[in-house]
Amino acid sequence: MNLLLLILVPLLTATAILLMRNASQVKWVALTGATAQLILAFVLFFAFRKEQAAGNPLQMLFQQQYNWFPSWHISFHLGVDGISVAMILLTAFVVIAGVLVSWNVARMTKEFYFLLILLSLGAYGFFISLDLFVLFFFLEIAVIPKYLLIGIWGNGKKEYSANKLALMLMGGSALVLVGLLGVYFSTPEHTFDLLKLSDIQIPPEVQKICFPLLFVGFGVFTAIFPLHTWVPDGHSSAPTAGSMFLAGISMKLGGYGCLRVAVFLMPQGAKEYSTIIIVLSTIAILYGAFATMMQKDLKYMNAYSSVSHCGFVLLGIGMLTKVSMTGAVMQMVSHGLMTALFFAVIGMIYERTHTRQVNEMGGLLKVMPFIITILFIVGLCSLGLPGLSGFVAEMTVFMGSWQHPDPLHRIATIAACLSIVVTAVYILRAIGQTAMGPIKAGYENLSDATWNEKLAAIILVIGIVAIGTAPFWLNDLVSPASQLILEKIQLVQ
Amino acid sequence: MNEFLMIMKSEWLITAIIFLLLLIKLGKGMKNGSLLLLVQVLLLLNFITGFFFNKEGSLFDGMYHTSSVIIFQKNILSLGVYLISLLFADWLKKSEHLPEFFILLLSALLGMFFMISSGNLLMFFLSLELATIPVAAMANFDLGKKISSEAAMKMILSSAFSSGILLFGISLVYGATGTISFVTLPTQLNGSTLQILAFVFLFAAFAFKLSIVPFHLWTADVYEGAPMATTAFLSVISKGSIAFIFMSALYKVFGSMNEIWYNMVMILSIATMIIGNLFALRQQNIKRFLAFSSIAQVGFILVGISSSSTEGVSSVVYFVLIYVFSNLAAFAVAASISSQTGKEKVDDYKGLYKTNPFLSWVLALALFSLAGIPPTAGFFGKLFLLTAGASKANYMFITVAALNMIVSLYYYLRVIRAVFMDKNEQPIEKINTDPATKLGLVICGAGIVLTGLLSWIYDYIQSLN
């Protein structure tokens, strides 16, 4: 499996989009590209499983290395482990769904799809790079598309949201940058190479400074409390596909970075700051859940619940056990699929009713049975119904965090568990108001989902159910990688 | 004799072009269009020959010296001047005194060439004057506009003032060490109070020319008043050349006083970034906006200079190369709009994308590059400056610089937002750009994208050291 393909396919797609003449050509090119991405992701998955089954002892598979700025000891070093493969699969699912959902974007179609594909390019590059400079490069590449997607095709106070998002994420990257430079100069040979850095021990005093920089910097992307404020505004102003990409892919960059860069390279720092991470993520979980209860707007609702759900990711990472870290990755995948689907459904409803206010809707189940059924599925997934992915992921995080016997970890775990009750309240209330009851005037003649919307929803539902009913494949994929991270943590005493 | 010709090859070439233009001016003269084409071809040839037949060495007892880095620096400046002749074609064609403009511009360029090659404080002073005075005349080139004369006046007064400071510094250096040669000067430095005082005066003169805070006050007014081509020349070529000589003076001549000037550079760098950024936030006029943003960029250059390492040299040279592409592109878009519609305010740019997609994308690329966002080259440029600066392990400094990148992103996004997002009833109409300008913009766009991604460009610069 040649990992470069994951970068080249989006790149070629984006170039081809620029060359197309009319909107329908652009759409089909984008869809072809997204399908190719999905196929590639599956090929990678099976190839990886095959290697794993054959007992390949290497930490990172399919490695490739090219010279890039050799005078700074930077190289274009690619490779994947189970965690990256899981994230790549997630990205491919969300991308194809996002492309399908945006089929009706009429304004500047070419630019829209170009930016979507560019965003996916950044995500793939980020997940496969083993050089911190390259990783940072791909992390930042996604800033322009996000900003423009929200600012041009968004709605509501889109300029404000786009600015807020770009500046806060840039702030996060600035912290990451300083942290990375600290790591770079702490080693005698000055390297950005992840594997080389993991072999040498980074001095404790450097870890003490650089770990919080890196963790908080990446944390901004995944809505660490109190730097989560871009999430509600950004998601609610973005166009449907924009929200899907933001919540489904972009927020995962942060979680992945926290785990892969901050915790993996600086286990000592992770141990030292684990209490703070746990406290902050518990606050995020509870705060997000309660804030969701107060929302009337479906998109704001999902955005705040994303804050809560991403809190589980950080909680899982902060707990520093093998199971909890595996759970964190599973929660990333699960939340990515679920929240992308949620935003897609909200977008479909909004396109028909032109409102996102829960109290202005009612009885929609009668006119759009397909869309509302999907809304039910995603809602139940969000509140953690067994059989869907949310349950599996959250359960794994709880199981992992319960392994710590001391009061702090217990309290955090119990508090996080309680948030599920709150989630159930708001989800059931929102769905009930939207779907049940007498149909509101003016909504009688709304149409149900079109082929592209159905396809997008079905693709994502397949992902959610596949994790929910057969979680072992994801678990088997991820846990060897988290085992390695754990071993690094256990070395520190 | 042959050596004498070859070592000073770039200077001879520029002089030849100047004389050719003089002859044309004195003779019958030519139509603006064909003359401009001739100049463009000559400058292109000048840029290309810059890469061949180069000879390193020194002349006149070390008064003048070249090395591969210096030759490369000269090539960057030549490239910038060539791009200016393309990008501002619209305005240049309308100018009544086209030959004079290029004669002045090339004289200034000649001064800069001598300046970065100078091996002696006197030589440096002379060439600096040659690099400055013609620019003041160029600032006055919008002959009908009062604001243009005002800019020229401010420029000549402030540069005379800074020359005074520089001369005073030079005389103090001579008094304190007994030499003004760059070769013998380092051996005489012992860090005595008088020497430090002399150094501070020299430093202040450099700071004036580079418009480092608190010596930046002349910049915005001059930039706003001068014609766009002059402003672009001033902010890119002039700044770049002075950054080069500033860096080599600090490293080679005052290298032993590193501990003293490191703190000066650091404090001024922080002040320059912060003040430049804060003032840029509120500017409405696009020229003033770019003026303050270029002040902030100088702050970043200082981060790289502070490292005093070979990485510092190459990252600064690399950054200036990228800066040539990015800033010239931004100025060129602004100039095309201003020369056809007279509009220079950020608010006038609202809805530009609807009518002028090409110009809008070039502007966006340029601004993203200035802000340091990948995949544009500005990302690599800024990152390498910061990496070089971080080698001193002064993380507060690097953090401040990194945070300043956020502030600068805010105001660059303001322009992007006006161009792409804001609605406007009467957007700027379709601009007919000159073919030469289009070519220039394409070169700049390609430069902005490729200079970063093609890593061998950086490695080439690094290998020159």
Interface residues (C-beta under 8 A of the other chain):
Chain A: N67 W68 F69 P70 S71 W72 I74 F133 F137 F138 E140 I141 V143 I144 Y147 L148 G151 I152 K158 E159 A162 N163 A166 L167 M170 G171 A174 L175 L177 V178 L181 G182 Y184 F185 I209
Chain B: E311 S314 F368 I373 P374 P375 F379 F380 L383 F384 L386 T387 A390 S391 A393 Y395 I398 T399 A402 L403 M405 I406 L409 Y410 L413 I416 R417 F420 M421 D422 S455 Y458 D459 Q462 S463
